[in-house]
Amino acid sequence: MDTKILLENGTNELEVLEFLLDGNAYGINVAKIKEITPYQEVTPVPNSHPSIEGIFMPRDVMITAIDLKNCLQRGMSEKGGMFIITTFNKLDIAFHVDSVLGIHRVSWKDILKPGATVSMAEQSISTGIVKLDNRLVIILDFEKIVTDINPEIGLKVSEIDEMGERGRSDVPILIAEDSVLLNRLIVDSLKKAGYSNLTHTCNGQEAYDLITEWKKKDRLKEKVQCIITDIEMPLMDGHRLTKLVKEDEKTKDIPIIIFSSLVNDEMKKKGEALGANAQLSKPEIANLVRVIDNLVGHEE
């Protein structure tokens, strides 16, 4: 299946691959997908997490296979079905699903926050719900799934401690990140690094509404001198936020850092075209601090 559908920059759209698990419809952002293949035999890994089926090596690259049905507390997958091989946070991981249905182009505006319509297991690892052809498709948070299995691959917060004592800075920084956990970890890490004037929001729309309000009140410099944004977010994604900020004469000089699990060569080209000042993969929290230091002129 061709997963390389071209999306225009900053349109606030994404491509969602719909797949089935136990008769239920789920989705994944196509930007995370490396390839889709039929199920392959895997080699079990002793003493591994229950959701890890094992490892296999297509084209001499070792890939960990995760039983997505087990992650959703729906039992164990049987042999067969499909592997969705993903790449994010510099990792290649295969997710075992029953079948793949197709690809849909949707707007982030149409993606709703998960609520009472989903189970607790699904709610904890979903980024949103979208209605497609009169059915609800749950978009899963694959980064959280992987981090829950192996916390070591999440944000390397310990790197901040290794930076030692740092000077304080009241430079105002605006953060757009929809994950409650990552939002808190980013804020905590930046505070440890000396940045105390932080405003955090849940998505690009919320961040842009604040920017618009501050612009009207002529308080931009007082309120925001650097923006950190994820890419994947409901209502408005980070690329759309970057586009709107960089096309506005009053805000175009505000540095924007894209901090996302989706930062690969293709995404970097999109970010550069939109005017992003820097782009980093999410595990690199210490590098994020260094980039902020450089952009706002903060000395340690």
Secondary structure, 3 states (H helix, E strand, C coil): CCCCCCCCCCCCEEEEEEEEECCEEEEEEHHHEEEEEECCCCECCCCCCCCEEEEECHHHCCEEEEEHHHHCCCCCCCCCCEEEEEEECCEEEEEEECEEEEEEEEEHHHCECCCCCCCHHHHHCEEEEEEECCEEEEEECHHHHHHHHCHHHCCCCHHHHHCCCCCCECCCEEEECCCHHHHHHHHHHHHHCCECCEEEECCHHHHHHHHHHHHHCCCHHHHCCEEEECCCCCCCCHHHHHHHHHCCCCCCCCCEEEEECCCCHHHHHHHHHHCCCEEEECCCHHHHHHHHHHHHCCCC
